[in-house]
């Protein structure tokens, strides 16, 4: 176990023991990752109306009230549980502002699957374009992004979600598999398949994927 993981584990145990500063510290450690998740999954209609930092702050208050629940989910990594709470808060923000019909989090059979809003393909395409490509100046970046978004929209929802989890939320393969309730081998296979499909669809553009 790394020093960072050991320190994080100590903070979590202290927080569960009732130390409010430990709770604030461990939440601050994960705050940047939670904000990335919110930006990816927040409905574009909320742009300018809701700030990701406000959603994170509301999620922190939820965490303080629900921390004892983690004791029943100790076989899951703390961050994945924290991510779920934050995602449920984001779903509530959607309901509050948009009246979006989403299932009540308390009625979820799984503590992960289907509990969070789906990633915006437009935003995901934009992020993936920046991470995976070095597009030539001769190619209009907007044209490539439109094509990438078309590819994402045509993908199986699980494959698209794997790309979002791995390359925007920066989860590892095991964490991705836990969230999607599939085996690590299946998650790896679907990830490779999604990358190959994206690469094949964009192969006609010069500069894609550094080629």
Beta strands, then each sheet from edge to edge (+ up, - down):
end
